[in-house]
Amino acid sequence: SAPQLLGSSAPKPHALSASRPRARLSAPQLLSPLAPKTLRSSTPMALRMAATMDPGATGEQVAEAEEGVRYLDSEEFKSLQEELTDEEGGWPLASLFELSGKNLAEVIVDAYPPEDLAGKRVVLICGKENTGGCGLVAAKHLKYWGYNVQVVYPNRNPNEPFRGLVTQLKNLDVEVNIGMPGTANGMGLIVDAIFGSEYQPPLEVSWEIILKQLNNPEYFGGVPVLSVDLPSAWNADLGPPVDETPSVEAEVLVSLATPKKGARAFQGKHYLAGRFIPPRMQFKYKLKLPEFEGSKGFTLLDAAPPLSEEEIEEVKAAQKKAEAERLAKLEAEEAARKEAEAAANAPVGSTKMGGPMPGVWPEPEPEIDEALKEALQQGARIVGEKRQGWNMEIKNFIFASVLPLGYESSYPPHKTKISKLIFLAAKALDEKGFDCLDILGEGRYMCESAFDEYNDLGAGKVMRAYAKMYKQQDDDLISTALLEDVDRIIEERGLPEDLEAPPPQPFYTMADKWEIAIEGPDGEITEAAARPKQKVRILMNAWLAANELEEQREKYEFYVPEVPKSWKTGPVADGELEIGETGLLDGYTLMV
């Protein structure tokens, strides 16, 4: 019993020959001081502790502990995480980050001691979810312990504790960049804290470029990689991808809290870090975690048995099925989106405005706004400092970190800003005699899209700047084509020749009041007052009442005439439209 086991006067256990078969004992028998010593010492502590709380545990449950550490599937691990962070579990997310990240840093010290990396950098590439958060914490502790640390953090998480961790790193003078370094020179270790077990396809363009560079000897392929939780782009249940998706090739893996099922395919050095799962949860999920030595928060795991040929085929089939289901879901979502757009009958931008209508351009994404600010700062730093290899660093930065922001954003001014940044980088390379045509072409496509598809006047100006640059490169064909495209779009859409945007439309609230002149078919005028957000039928009814025509409503057609600066004209069929949606502004006329 538990009191006997813990008592100071408990009798000594009997000896057991090493050649004697192990008995399948019940939990109380196994925990008894009379149980064979070798059985008691080989059983995980959590199982022994939990069995004292559950004397009804079967011998089979206890004996399972001898089969090795259990690798959880994604659903089980998700459930475990939820239990840890709920009210009964008591673990705030920030505390889990701190403990897991510190234990991760301890593993790095064990696998790559400071003396082995003297004079070299440790580059931690962090994603925006929990794995990335642990990477940020690990970077902090490695800095405390004397390592030369650099963080690559392209897609920022705007929430806490992520924002606070970035601030802590900057206060420690740790570089936190959104792009990869331009060269592997001086780099001793790369820590892959991008996705871990949180990866969901498809792989974003920005990450695809980085993962390809990590495996390419011309970039960072010769630098050892330590992956956190799982090599990035591996499936939590199925392991490495079976299609052409690039994934990280790591020599060391650090599983956080528990190893994941997909890690069975990893055959390198495998650590377990994170010593915080309480015994009752270990027993509930049958984790069979190994015992940690002394006060260490990590331990080295035995290699998992390799997958059989049959299991490999099952994994491939499951991955293909999951990918097919994902694609089918995306197609259904895209079809639903197009149907919703068609049903909404969104208003079309005016060719007179040379810019967006309210509600047509999507709102700018705050995360991309922040990332663009970082990109401008980092681009200016690279070009300004011109350290050794800066020409490759700026190109790598453009391709891996800047261009993907433009692809991800649906807000045209973002694309224009990115094309400006690429233009300035190309100009700096050209001034120093380096080739710049590769990034110049990417920036040109970006600003052409913003101008031709969205009427962003700023993008038209950037296109003219690109035309001058191409002329300097002796490419008169592209230079002429760009200028002709700008002139054609200006002429077709009635845009201002100087590409200067008109003053923005004022923002109205319900506190504003508009004086509207309603003109009838015979030229008679009815004065009316309207407020933003009111329905068009209010004006219709006002005119009909003023002319004593309420009963003849169906005989009259209301429409907004084509007048300068009005961004929607034509019949007003829906009286439930808001006045702002009809294009009515101060002094405009509603015709009847």
N, C-alpha and C positions, 0 to 999 in steps of 0.2 A: 504494500500500500504506500501511498505518498508519504505518510508520517514515518513509516519504517525506512523508506529510501533516504529521507532527509535527516533522520535521527542520527545522533552522534554514536549511539550504541548499536547501530545496525551490524549484523554479523557479516563476515567477509564472504564474498561469493566463492562458489566452488570453481575449481580449475576445469578447463575444457580442452581436450586434445585438439590440435589444429586439424587433424584428419577426420574428426568426428563430424557427421552431417549436422547442419544447423536445424534446430527444431522450429516448427511454426507455432509460436506461443501466443497467447492472448496478450493484450496490452498490459493488464495488471501483472501477469506473470513476467513479462519482459522487463517491467520496471522494478520488479522485486530484487532485493539484494542477493537473492538466491539464484537469479537468472545467470546464465553464462556471461562472463565478463566481455568476451569478444562480441557477443550480440549487442550488449548494452552500449559499448563504445562505438559500434559502427552505425548505430541508429541516430538519425539527426536529432539534435537537442529539441527542436520545436515539436517533433512527433512525440518524444518522450514526455515533454512538459504538457502537451495538449492531451495526451492519453490520461494523465493524472486528473484532468478536468472532465474527461469522458471515459470512465471505467468500462463503458459498454463497447469501446472500440474493438473490432474484431482482430484476430491474429493476422488475417489476410491484409487488413489495412496497414498494420504495423510492418509486416514482412515486405510490403511494397517498397519500403524505404531502402531496402538493400539493392534495388534495381538501378539506382542512380538518380541524378537530378531530373526533374520533370520539366519538359519544354512546353510552355503554355501556348494555346492558340490565341488569336486576336480577341475573340469574344471573351474568353476567360480572363485575359489580361485587362481588358476594358472593365470588366466587372470588378476585378481586384482593385484597380485604380479608383473606381467609384467608391468602393468600401473604405479605402484608405483615407479618402478626402471628405467623406460624409461626416455627419455630426458624431457618430459613434467611433469612426476611425480616428478623427481628431487631427489629421495632418493637413495644414494649409498648403496650397500649391507652392508658395514661396519657400516653405521649409523643406519640402521634398526636393526642390531645385537645389537648395543650398547643400543638403546632405548628399544627394546623388552626385552633384557637381564636384564636391570636395572629394568624395570617394573615387570619382573618375580621375581627378587630378592625381590622387595617390597611386592609381594604376599606372598612369603615364610615368610617374617617378620610378615605379618598380620596373616597368618595361624599357624605359629610355632614361636612365639616370642623368642627372645634370652634367656630370663629367663627360658623358658620351655626346652631349649636344652643346658642349662649350663653344661659344662663338657662332652658334647656329640659331636660326629662328624656329619656333614652333608656331605654325599657322593653323588656327582653329576656324573651320568653315561652319557657320551656324545657321540653321534654318529658323523659321518663325514659330515653330511649335515647341512642345516640351523638350524634345531632344536638343534643339538649339539653345533653350534656356539653360540646360545642364552644361552645354558647351561654354556658354558665357560665364557661368560660375567657375568652371574648371580653369578658364583663362585667368580669372582673378587670382585664384590660389597659386597657379603656376608662376604668375608674376611675383606674388609674395615670396615664393620659394626660389627666386633667382633665375628663372628661365626668361629668355628673350621671346616675348609673346606678341603675336599679331593676330587680329581677328578679322575675318571676312564675313560680313553680315548683310547680304544683298537685299533681302525682303524683310523689312523691319516690322516687328509686332508692336503696335502702338500702346498696348496695354501693360499694366503692371503684372508681374515684377520685371518684365523685359526692359521697360524704359529705365527703371532704376539701375538695372545691371549694366546697361550701356553707360549711364552716367558714372557709375563706380569705376568702370574700366577707363573712361576718359580721365577721371581724376587720378588714376594710377599711371597716366601717360601711356596707356596701351592704345595703339592705332586700331581704330574700328572703321574698316573700309567697306564699301559696297562692291568692290571689284577685286579680282585676284591680282597678286603681284605680277609684274611683267616678266620676271625671270625666277628660276628655281635656285639661282646662286645664293648660297648662304642659308638655304632652307634645310633643316635637319629632320623635321617631322610634320606631317599634315594630319590633323585630327578631323575626321569626317563626322560632324554633329549636325548633319543636314536634315535627314528624315527619320532615321532609326526605324522603329516599327510603325511609324505614322504615315508611311508613303502610300499615296493613292494616285494611280495613273490618271491621265497621261502626264508625262514628265514635262514641266514647263521649259520653254526655250532657254531661259537664262540658266537653269540648272543643267540642262542637257549639254550646253557648251562647257560648263565647268567640269562635269563628270568626264566628258571626253578628254579634256585637258589633263585631268588627273591620271588618266591611263596612257596618255601620249608621251613617249620619251622626249619629244621635242619641246614639251612644256614641263610637266611635273611628274612624268611617269617614272622617273628614277628616284623619287623621294618616298620613303616608307610612309604608309598610311595606317592609322589606327581608327577604326570605325566604332561609333557609339550605338549600342543596342542592336543594329543590323547594318551591314554595308548599304549605303544609300541606293535606292531604287530596287532593293530586294523586297519581296512580299513577306509580310509578317508570318503568314502560314505556309507559303509555298517556296520561299527561298529566292534564288536569283532568277531574273527574267529569262524567258525562253525565246523572246522575240529580239528585235534589234535594239531595244532600249539599252543605253549604256548604264553600267552600274559600277560602283567603286570596287576596286580590287585591293582589299586590305590584307595586311599581314598579321594584324592583331585585332581582335574583337572584344569589346567590353559590353556585356549585357547588363542592363540596369534593372535592379530588383529581382527579376527572374529571366532566364533565357527564353527566347521566343521560338516557336515551332520552326519557323523558317531558318533559324540558325543551325539546325541540324546539318545543313549542307556546307557549313563553314568548317574547314579542316585546319585552320591556322591556330595560333595561340589564343586561347579563349578565357577571358576573365569574367567574374561576376562581381559587380559593384553595387552597393546600396544595402545597408544592414539595418533595415527598419521595419520589415514585415513582421507583425506580432505573431506569436505561436499559434493562436487560434485560427488566423487566416492561412498560415502555412499548412495547418492540419486540414482545414476545409478544402483547400485547393490541391492537397497532396503534393506540395511543392518539392519535398525531400531536398531542401537546400543543404549544401555542405556546411560544416561548422567553420566559422571564421577564426583565424589564429589571433589570440590575444585581443588587442584593441583595434585590429585592422578592420577597415570597412570594405575589404575586397578579398577575393580568393581566386586561385587559378583552378579552372575546371578541367576535368579530363575530356579528351576529345570525344565528341558524340559519335556513336556508331554510324558509319557511312550509309547513305540510302541505298537500298537494294535497287536492281534494275526495274523491278515491278513498281517500287515506290516512286522512282524517277519518272516513269511513264505516267503514273497517276498524277504526279505534280504537274507535268507538262499539260495533261488533259485538263486539269483543274484551272490552270492559268489561262489556257486558250478559252475555256468556257467563261471565266470571269471577264476576259477582255471582250468577248463577243457580247456579253450582257451589258458591259459598260458602254460599248459603241451603240448598241440598240437603245439604251437609255438616253444617250446624247442626241441621237437622231430624233427620238420622240420629243425631247425637250426643245430641240431646234424647231421642229414642226409646230409645236404648241406656241412657241414664241412668235413665229411668223404669222400664225393664225391670229394671235392676239394683236399684233401690230396692224394687220390688215383690218381687223374689226374696230380698232381704235381710230382708224382713219386720221392719223396724225397730220397736222397742218404742214404745208410745204413752205420752205423759206422763200422770202421774196427776193427776186433778182435785183431789186432796187436797194436792198439793205446791205449786201456785201458782207453779211455776218449772220450770226445765229438768230433764230426766233426764240422767244421764251419757251422753255419746255422741250425744244428739239435737240440741242446739244445736251448730252448727258452731263450730270454733275461731275466735277473733278474728284477723283478718288483721293482722300487725305493721305493714304499710305504712299501713293505714287508722288504726290506733292512733296512729302517729306523726303522720299528717296531722291527726287530730282534736286532738291536743295543740297543733299549730301553729295550727289554726283557732280554738281557744279563746283563744290568746294574741293572735292578730290581731284577732278580734272584740272582745276587751276593749280592745285599743289603739284601734280605730276609734271605739268608743263612748266611751271615756275621753277621747280627745283632742278629738273633735268638731271636726275641721278643716273648712274650707269645703267644702261638698258632701258632708259625712259621711253624710247621710241616703241619698243615692244610692249612695255607696260601700258602706255596709253592706248595702243591698239587692242590689247587684251581687255583692258577696262571698257573700251567702247563696245566690243563684241559680246563680252560676257555680262556686262552690267547695265550699260546705257541703252543699247538697242532693245533688249527685252522689255524695258520699261515702256518704250514706244509701242511695242506689239501688244502689251497687256492693257494699255490705257485706251479708252474709247473717247477721250476728251481731246479735241483737235489742238488746242494750245499746248498740250503736253508734247504732242508730236512736233510742233513747231520749235519748242524750246530744245528738244533733243536734237533736232536737225541743226540748230544754231550751235549747240555744244560740239557736235561732230565737225561742223565746218571750222570752228576755231581750232580744234585739235588737228585737223588736216592742214590748216594754214601754218600751224606751228611746226609740223613735220616737214612741210614743203620748204619753209624758211631755212631749215637746217639740212636740207638736201636728202631727206628720207622720202621713200615712196609713200604716197597717201591716197592713191586712187581707189584702193579697196574700201576704206572707210568713207571716202568721198561719195562713192556710189550708193552706199547704204543710207547716208544722210540725205542724198538727193531724193531717193525713193520716199523717204519719210515726209519731207516737206511737200513733195508733189501730191501725196495722198491727202495731206491736211488742206491744201489749196484747192485741188480739183474736186474732192469729194465733199468738203465742208465749207468752202468759201472763206477759209481763215485768211484774212488779208495779210497778216504777218508772215504766213508761209509763202505768199507770193513774193514778198520782199526778199526772203531767204533764197528763193529760187533764182532771183536775179543775181544775188551774191554768188551762188554756186555757178551760174553761167560765166561770171568773170573768172572764177577759179579755174574752170575747165579751159577757158581761153588761155590762161597762163600756162596750163599744162599742154598747150598746143593741140587741144581737142576741139577744133572749131565746130565739128558736127554736133556734139552734145551741147555745146554752148549755144549754138544757134537754135537748136530744137527746144531748149529750155526757155529762151526768150520768146520764141514763137508760141509756145504753150501758154505762157503768162499773158501775152497779148490776146490770144484767142479766148481765154477764159474771161478776161476783162470785157472784151467786146460782146461775147455771147450773153453775159449775165449783167451787163450794165454796171460793172464795178468802177470805182473811181480810178483814174489813170495812175494817181500817185499812191494808190493802195493804202490811203489813210482811212481808218475806220470812222464812221460818223459817231457823234456822241452816243453813249449808251442810253437805251430807253430808261426812263425813270421807274423806280420801284414804287408801286402804289399799295396803299393799305386801305382798310375800311374807313379810315379817318379822312381820306381824300374825297372830293366831290367834283364830278365832271359836269360841265354845262354842255348839253348836246343839242344840236339843231337837227330836227327831223323834217326832211323835205318831202312833200307829197308830189303826186304826179303832175299837178297843175302849178307847182312852184310854191304852194303855200308852205309856210314854215311854222312848226310847233316847237316851242322851247320846252326842254325837259332837263331834269337833273338826274344824274346816275352816280352810283358808287361802284368801285371795284367789287367783284364777286357777285354782283347782282345778276339776275337772269335776263336774257335778251327779251323774254316775253314781257317784262316790266315796261320796256320802251315801246314794244309793239302795242301793248294795251293802252299805254299813255296816248299814243298817236290816235288809235282807234277811238278812244273815249273823247279826245279833244275834238274830233271830227264827227262824233256821234255815229260811229260805224261799227260798234261792237258786234252787231249781229251779222255783219258782212265780212268777218275776219277771213273766211276762206277765199275771198276774191282777191286778196292782196298778197303780194310777194315782197318780202323784205330782203334787202341785200346790201352789202357794203361795196361801194363803187371802188374802182381802181384809182387810188389817189396816192401821191408820193408818201413814202414812209409807212404805208399801211402794209402789214405783213400777211394779211389774209383778206381776200376780197371774194365777192360772189354771193350767191343766195344764202340767206340765213334760214335754213330749213328747221333747225332744232331750237325752239324757244328756250330750252333748258340750258343752252350754252351760257357760260359766264361772259359778261360783256368784254372782259379782257381777251377772251378767246376769239372774238370777232374782229379784232384789230381796231376797235373804236378807241381813240385817244382824244385828248382835249381838242375841241374844235372840229373834229371829224363829223361827217354827215352820214346818217343812216337813211338811205333812200327807201321809198315805198313804191 
